[in-house]
Amino acid sequence: MLKSLYIASTQGSGGKTTIAVGLCVALRRRGLVAGYFKPVGTLASEFGGVLLDEDAAFVSELLQLDDAPTDICPVVLDEDALHDVLSGSEVDAMSRVEAAYARVSKGKDLVICEGLGEIWQGRFLRTSGSEVVAQLDLRTLLVAKFAGARLLDDIMYVKDALKDHLLGVLFNMVPESRLGLVQDQYASFLEKSGVATYGALTSNARLSAVSVAEVVQELGGTYICGERYAEKLVETYMIGAMSPEHALRYFQLTPNKVVIVGGDRAEIILTALDTPTVAIVLTGNFVPSAAVLERAEERGVPLISVASDTVTAADDLRRLFGRLRVKERAKIDLIAELIESSVDLDRLVADLQA
């Protein structure tokens, strides 16, 4: 009998959803009946009058799950839930998690359980990652987004917090230039410290790419020009908050980007247009000059106006790029292929044996 697996992370937007979906698909290809469960969700949305977690609902459709949506993610944090906790109303979220997990796990070989951003999140509801894995007796795979040597501190902290519930680590979003370091030195250090390493996934722009239309929707923006390029894909974002001289060198380093810049910074906007840029977000509801508009039209780069400030817009895009974007079947297949080629599934399945 296999233990179910909780997917934790060293930080938000670390790729938990992508890993969870990829593992479900890869394990199904091995003949295992793998389910999906998200104990606590934070992206509250109404679907047919029912409050669901947006990402969990998306994964449910993606994996063609038969479980009730309210079982797949039984606790959704919205303003009402927060109010109940702060007002002292009785909230027994863990009981809901336990009951839903029992229903979802029925008939499955194992369930992949996707956690919140970090293992301590959800503590105010007594449903943090460490509490859920203890209550449901789950094993934990820590998705460790590459962040240099400080990442080892984060991993050892999680090891101390989860103790025997931690199986090991899967490194994610590792730059090609750091892959050897991770596979050799980091993995060796962790093995000596009692933490298994199940593999390392390199950064893959195809998985994180979003369309210009999705950027506009996420930011509540409007097109100043270039709406016909709405389906172009953006792989990352950059903030234009420096001098034009520094901006040119900075922007030239990264292709396929969206640049966020104050709408009144015409010189930065023009600099961005002279580099490989897919779209530009102008904050503060500024309307650019005719010269800027003309250059954008020449380059085929949409200009998007938003009311928010640059910091807020950047934070919104950080969350957007941190979510799973796999609407095309090709991306699902790519995730599974990356998992199968870069993760030691044999060891992982063996270690999940009860």
N, C-alpha and C positions, 0 to 999 in steps of 0.2 A: 504494500500500500504506500502511496506517495503522500508526503506532506504537501500542503498548498504553499504557495510562494508569495510573499509580500514584497513589492517593489518600492524601496525607499530611495531617497536621494540626498546627496550632500548639499544641494541648493535647489531653489526653484528654477523652473525652466531647464532642468537637467536632462530631459529626454525620457522621463518615466513612462509616459503614454506610448511613445514610439516603441520602447523596449517591451512594454506589456503586450502590445498588439503583435509585435514581431515574435515574441516567445509563444504566444497563443497559436499563431499560424505555424511556426516551426515545429512545435510539439504535436500539433494536429497532423502534420505531414509524417510524423513518426508513429502515427496510429493511436496517440493518446487523446482522450476526451478532455480537452482543456477549456475551462470556463473563465469568465472575467468578472471581477468584483471590484467596486470602488467604495470602501466603507464611508468615506466622507468627501463630499464635493463642494466646491466653492463657486462654480460658474452657474448660478441659479438662472433657469429659464423655464417658462411655462410652455408645455406641449399638450395641447388638448385639455387645458385646464388643470393639468397635473404639474407640480413643481419637480423638475428634474435637473440633474447636473448636465450642462451642455456637452462636455467632452464625453461623459459616460454614455449619454444617449447616442452620440455619434459613433462611439466604439461598438455599442450594441447593434446598431444598424450595419456597421462595417463587418462585424464578425457573424452577423445573422444569428444573434442569440435569441433563444426562445423564452428566457427568463423575464419575469415582469420588470419593467424599467425601474419601479420603485424598490425592487429587491436588488437590482444591479448596483444602485447607489441609494441606500436607505436614508442617509442623513445629508441634507443639502443646506449649507450655511447661507442664509439670507438675512435681511433685516429683522424679520419676525423671530427667527431663531436666536439672533443676538439679543433682541429685546427680552425674550423669555429668560435667557440666562442672566442678563443684567438686572432684571426685575425680581429675580429670586424664584421664578416659577420652576416647578419640578421638570427637569429635562433628563430623561434616562436614555440618552442616545446610544449607549453601549448595548442596551437590551435590543434596540432596533437593529443594530449592526449584527448582533449574534443571531437573531431570528432570521434575518435576511440571508446571512451567510449560510445558515443551515439549509435554507431552501435552494440557494444557488448551487451549493456544492453537491446536492443530491444527484446521483447518477454520473458524476464527473470523476475522472482519475485524479485531477488536481484543479485548483482554481488559482489563476494569477490575480493577485489583489494589488491594485494600484494605490499607493499612499499619497498623502499631501506633500507639499514642498519639502519639508524637513520633518524629522521624526518627532519633534516636540510640538509641531502644529496640531491644533485640535485639543490641546491640553485643557482648555477652559470648559470643554464639553466632556472631559475624561475619555476622549477618543483619539488621543495622539497616536502616532505610529507605534511607539514603544508599548502603549497600553493595549492597542489592538492586537499586536503580534503575541503579546503575553496571554490575553484573554482567549484568542482563537487558536493558540498554539501553532503559529505559523513560522516558517523559516523565512529569512529575509535576504534578498539580493540587493546590495547597495549600488545604485547607479551613480558613479563618480564622474561628474563632468570635469574635464581637465582644467586645472587652475594652478599648475605649478606645484612646488613642494608643499605649500600650505594645505594642499589636498590631503596629504598624509595625516595632518592634524585632525581634519574633519573625519577621516575614516577611523582613526583610533578613538575619537570621541564617541562615534556611533558604536564601535565595538564595546566600549565600556558600558554604554547605555543598554545595549541589546543582549550582551553576553552570549549565551549559547544559541539564541534565536538568530544570530547573524551567521549566514552561511559563508558569505564572501562578497567580493566586489566585482563589478563589471565597469571598466573604464569606458567613458563615452566622449564623443566630440574631441578626440585627441588629434592635434595637428600631426600631419605626416612626419614633420621634422622632430617630433617628440615621441613617436611611437616606440622606437628602440629604448629610450629612457624608461618609458612606462613598462614595457614588456620585460625588461631586464632588471633595472635597479629598483623600481617601485614594487614590482611583483615579488622580487626576492626579499625585500625588506618586510613586506606584508606577510609572506609565507612564514618567515622566521617569527613573526609576531602572532601567528595563529589565525591569519586571515587569508582565505583562499582567493585566488584571482581566476575568474572564469573567462577572461578575454579583454580585448580592447577594440572599440569601434572608432574608426577615424571620422573626422568631420565629413559630412556629405551634404553639399549645398542643395542637391535635388530634393532631399527630404524636408528641408526647412524653407524652401522657396514659397513665397506667397505672391498673389497677383496684385497689380496696382489697384484693381477694384476692391480687393480685400483690405488694403491699406486705407483707402477712402472710407470704406464702411466702418472699420475699427475706430478711426479717428473722428468720424462724423464730419468729414471734409466735403468740399465741393471742388469740382474741376474749374480752374481758370482757363486752361487749355489742355489739349491732348487726350480728351476722353476716349478717342478712338483707339488709344493704346492701353485700354483698361486691362486687357488680358496678358500683358507682358509680365514676366516673372521677376521678382526681386528676391535676392538671396540674403541680403543683410541691410543694415541701416548705419548711417554715420551722422554725427552732429556737427554742424558748421558754426562753431563758436570761437573762431580764431582769426588771425589776420589773413588777408588774401594770399600772402607769400607762403605762410605755413599751410594754408588750406590746399593749395595746388599740389604740394608734395603729398599731403595727407590723402586727398581724394584720388590721386593717381594710383595709389597702392591697392585700391579695392574696386573691382568691377561689379556690375550687376547690383548696384546699391540704390537705396533711396536716401536722400540727404534731407535732414531736418534743419531748418534755418529760419531765423527771424525774417519776416516778410519785408522788413525795411533794409536788409543787408544785401543790397543789389550787387555789390562787388563779390560777395561770397556766392551768391546765386549764379552769377556769370562764370565764376571759377568752376563751380560744380558742373555747369553745362559744358565746359571744355574738357571734362574727364568722363570715363565710362559710367554714366549715371542713368538709371532707368526712370526715376521720378524725383521730384523735389517737393517737399512739404513746407509751405510757408506759414509760419505761426503768427498769431496776433491779428488775423483777418486783414492783413495788408494786401493791397492790390499793387502788383509790380508795375514798373514803368513799361512804356511801349517797346523800348530797346530790349528789355528782359523777355517780354512776351515774344518778340520777333525771333530772338535767339533760341528760345525754347521750341518754337514751331519749326525752326530750321533743323534743330537736333532731334526732333520727334520725341521730346521729353515732356510728359505731363507735369503741369504745375498744379498743386493741390493746396487750397486755402483752408486753414483750420482756425478756430477761435482760441484754442488753448495756447499756453506758452510752450516754449521749446522743451523744458524739462518734462512737462506732463505728456506731450506728444511722444517723447522718447520712451517714457515709461510704458505708454500704451503699446508702442511698437515692440518693446522688449517682451511684453506678454504675448503679443500676436506671434512673434517668431518663436516663442517658447512652446506654443501649442502644436499638437499634431496636425499636419496638413497632408492628408493622404486621400484626397477625393478620387484620384485616378487609381485603377487597379494596378497599374505598373508600379506605383509607389508601394503598395502593399507587398507585391512580389519582391521589390527591392529590399524592403525591411527584412523580410523572411530570409532572403539570400544573404544579407549582411550578418544576420544572427547565426545562420547555419555555417558561414565561412569563418566567422571571427569569435564565436562563443563556443566554449567546450561544453556542448550540450550533454555528452555522455557523462562527464563528471558531475554536471549539475543534476541530472536525473538520478544518478547513483546516490548523490548526497541528499536527495529528497526522500530516499527510502526511509520509511518509518522504522 
